[in-house]
Amino acid sequence: METAVLQYIMALGLNLSLSLLIAFRAGRRWSSFSTANNFPADQIFDLAQHAVREEIKGKLQDAFDLYFQMPTGQHYKLPGGASMDPIALHLHSHLGDLNSLQTVYLDLANHGFQSGSFQQALTFAQSIFGTLSI
């Protein structure tokens, strides 16, 4: 991967773990990026946003698992087998910049089910499904 791409990813201002994840994903998709003397900044930025949103969804699932005290290796399932996608989307759909997305990610990563982001997600889920239980 070109040095310019790595520098661009690091310049996005994300923490090291998210930057490495994005660099890894960019490397896997490098051949699909437009490389005809054009720096694929838009494509990498879109990839970065997608990657951080996916990580938010994963951290949100982890927080629900801990909140409902799920046994190791089992995940909390929303009623009716609903996906965690709409709950995660509620947290970040209005966020367009990476710094705001990273703030939600770090809130979930550092504080889990005690985070403000989780409390917002739980409230939203309860507004859809009513009282949640195992």
TACORGI-V631290 format. One record per pair of residues at least 6 apart in sequence whose ideal C-beta (glycine too) atoms are under 8 Angstrom apart, sorted by the first residue. I is the first residue (numbers start at 1). J is the second residue. D is the distance in whole Angstrom. If there is no record, write none. Layout:
[[I,J,D] [I,J,D]]
This chain:
[[1,23,7] [1,26,7] [1,27,5] [1,30,6] [4,39,6] [5,23,8] [5,26,6] [5,39,8] [5,40,7] [5,44,7] [6,23,6] [8,39,7] [8,41,6] [8,44,6] [9,19,5] [9,22,5] [9,23,5] [9,26,7] [9,44,7] [9,48,7] [10,19,6] [12,19,7] [12,22,8] [12,45,8] [12,48,6] [12,98,6] [13,98,7] [13,99,6] [13,102,8] [14,22,7] [14,48,7] [14,52,7] [14,98,6] [14,102,5] [15,102,7] [15,106,7] [18,48,8] [18,51,7] [18,52,6] [18,55,7] [18,102,7] [18,105,7] [21,51,6] [21,55,7] [22,44,7] [22,47,6] [22,48,5] [22,51,5] [25,47,6] [25,51,6] [26,33,8] [26,44,6] [26,47,6] [29,47,7] [33,40,4] [33,43,5] [33,44,8] [34,40,5] [34,43,7] [45,98,8] [48,98,6] [49,98,7] [49,101,7] [52,98,6] [52,101,4] [52,102,6] [52,105,6] [53,88,7] [53,92,6] [53,101,7] [55,105,6] [56,88,6] [56,91,6] [56,92,6] [56,101,7] [56,104,6] [56,105,5] [56,108,6] [57,84,6] [57,85,7] [57,88,4] [59,105,6] [59,108,4] [59,109,5] [59,112,8] [60,84,6] [60,87,6] [60,88,5] [60,91,7] [60,108,6] [60,117,8] [60,118,7] [60,121,6] [61,75,6] [61,76,7] [61,84,5] [62,108,8] [62,112,7] [63,108,6] [63,112,5] [63,113,4] [63,115,7] [63,118,4] [63,121,8] [64,70,8] [64,75,8] [64,76,4] [64,84,7] [64,113,7] [64,118,8] [64,122,8] [65,74,7] [65,75,6] [65,76,5] [66,112,6] [66,113,5] [67,76,8] [67,112,8] [67,113,4] [67,118,7] [67,122,7] [68,76,5] [68,132,8] [68,133,8] [68,134,5] [69,134,8] [70,76,5] [70,134,8] [76,134,7] [78,84,7] [78,87,7] [78,125,7] [78,129,6] [78,132,8] [79,129,5] [79,130,8] [79,132,7] [80,129,8] [82,129,7] [86,128,8] [87,121,5] [87,124,6] [87,125,5] [88,121,7] [90,120,8] [90,121,7] [90,124,5] [91,104,6] [91,117,6] [91,120,6] [91,121,6] [92,100,8] [92,101,6] [92,104,6] [95,101,5] [95,104,7] [104,117,5] [107,115,4] [107,116,6] [107,117,4] [107,118,8] [108,115,5] [108,117,5] [108,118,6] [111,118,7] [112,118,7] [113,122,8] [122,132,7] [125,132,6] [126,132,6]]
